[in-house]
Amino acid sequence: MVLATVVGGGETASKQAGQPDTVGIGEPAEDGQLRFVVRGVETGVESVGDEFTRETPQGEFVVLDVEVTSIGTEPVTLMSSDQYLIDGRGNRHGASVDANLFTEGQELFVSEINPDNTVTGQVVFDVPEGRKIVDAELHDSALSDGVIVNLR
């Protein structure tokens, strides 16, 4: 699987009156005890897994290549089910549980991250075929404000 990767710098975006941070691909953004950097995105993926665990989408898979660092003082559990994609219509699409079990980057399916440690991996989403994905909404937990990463 080939992912388009964009590496960049930039300051961590700051919160604005209850609104999630908004950054671009390659830029860090913090939510709670986690710092996220989306390193790339691949759309139109037809399947994930190997010959024994192949998973196919209802529509098409979109795969985010993500780096996550624990910036807190306690271990934090990252769950792929707390991550979303937002399409051009404003619809939120949750991560595909089945696809995330069988992808190469399953480190991000459910991962406990100790302070100052970083994990990288992929989060897989099943979206309607041809749907334009504009943003990723990434969360420290199900109840956090989240951060928005502009994927355009």
Summary of the structure (lengths in Angstrom):
residues: 152
radius of gyration: 14.5
end to end distance: 20.8
largest distance: 48.1
contacts: 492
relative contact order: 0.26
helix: 7%
strand: 47%
